[in-house]
Amino acid sequence: MPQPPDPPAPDSPVPDSTHSFALPVDRANLLQHPAATATDAYVLEAQVGHLLRKAHQRHVSLFTQIFGVDGLTPMQYAALVKISELGEVSQNLLGRLVAMDPATSQGVVKRLTDHGLVSRKDDPHDRRRALLSLTEVGRTLIDTQIPLGRVASAETLAPLSAEERSLFLSLLSKLT
């Protein structure tokens, strides 16, 4: 039986996923949306999803080149960075903070634990929750990997000017 999600802290930056989309789910209503009734040509290469997917592919390719094919995956890296930042975090909250579904989060945490990078213990206040923290090996690793993460980000954004990078990241943050 699935565990209920951890309640977010009062000042938690994690949005409530039930309110993250303003569009109605009724398809009949969606077909009345101005975007659905537009008459201009639909050009795939101009669509946000297509462009975001291509940008993501670029970043993952650069990330893999920089970290090596046998290095951390982007999701493992994100999990280690966030655990490092927080010190100790529940698996449920970690998954939400780094945008992983529960199945992906479980697999990532298992691999990190199996490699001795993350330790897991029961929450003394709620035995249904697992608390994660970095091991000494995990802390040493992530401290050496963060500079590579900075390089991956810089190389992903390299085609943009400094002003464009700032604007792009600001706009992208508004979408998430």
NORUR-V641990 format. One record per backbone hydrogen bond with DSSP energy under -0.5 kcal/mol. NH is the residue of the N-H (numbers start at 1). CO is the residue of the C=O. E is the energy in kcal/mol with one decimal. If there is no record, write none. Layout:
NH&CO&E + NH&CO&E
This chain:
12&9&-2.5 + 15&13&-0.5 + 17&15&-0.7 + 19&16&-2.1 + 20&17&-0.9 + 27&25&-0.7 + 30&26&-2.1 + 31&27&-2.0 + 32&29&-1.6 + 33&30&-1.5 + 36&33&-0.8 + 37&33&-1.4 + 38&35&-0.7 + 43&41&-0.8 + 44&42&-0.7 + 46&43&-2.0 + 47&44&-2.2 + 51&47&-2.4 + 52&48&-2.9 + 53&49&-2.3 + 54&50&-2.2 + 55&51&-2.4 + 56&52&-2.7 + 57&53&-2.5 + 58&54&-2.2 + 59&55&-2.4 + 60&56&-2.9 + 61&57&-2.3 + 62&58&-2.4 + 63&59&-3.2 + 64&60&-2.6 + 65&61&-2.1 + 66&62&-2.6 + 67&63&-3.0 + 68&64&-1.8 + 71&68&-1.8 + 77&73&-2.8 + 78&74&-2.4 + 79&75&-2.4 + 80&76&-2.7 + 81&77&-2.7 + 82&78&-2.4 + 83&79&-2.6 + 84&80&-2.6 + 85&81&-2.3 + 86&82&-2.3 + 87&83&-2.8 + 88&86&-1.3 + 89&132&-1.9 + 91&130&-1.5 + 94&90&-2.6 + 95&91&-2.3 + 96&92&-1.8 + 97&93&-2.8 + 98&94&-2.0 + 99&96&-1.0 + 100&95&-3.4 + 105&101&-2.8 + 106&102&-2.4 + 107&103&-2.0 + 108&104&-2.7 + 109&105&-2.7 + 110&106&-2.2 + 111&107&-2.3 + 112&108&-2.4 + 113&109&-2.5 + 114&110&-3.0 + 115&111&-1.7 + 116&113&-1.8 + 117&112&-2.6 + 118&112&-1.1 + 119&133&-3.3 + 121&131&-2.2 + 123&126&-0.6 + 123&129&-2.4 + 126&123&-0.7 + 129&126&-2.1 + 131&121&-3.6 + 132&89&-3.2 + 133&119&-1.9 + 135&117&-2.1 + 139&135&-2.7 + 140&136&-2.5 + 141&137&-2.5 + 142&138&-2.8 + 143&139&-2.1 + 144&140&-1.3 + 144&141&-0.6 + 145&141&-1.5 + 146&142&-2.2 + 149&145&-2.0 + 150&146&-2.1 + 151&147&-1.7 + 152&148&-2.5 + 153&149&-2.2 + 154&150&-2.7 + 155&151&-3.0 + 156&152&-2.0 + 157&153&-2.0 + 158&154&-0.5 + 160&157&-2.4 + 165&161&-2.9 + 166&162&-2.1 + 167&163&-2.3 + 168&164&-3.3 + 169&165&-2.7 + 170&166&-2.1 + 171&167&-2.9 + 172&168&-2.9 + 173&169&-2.1 + 174&170&-1.3 + 175&171&-0.9 + 175&172&-0.7 + 176&172&-0.7 + 176&173&-0.8
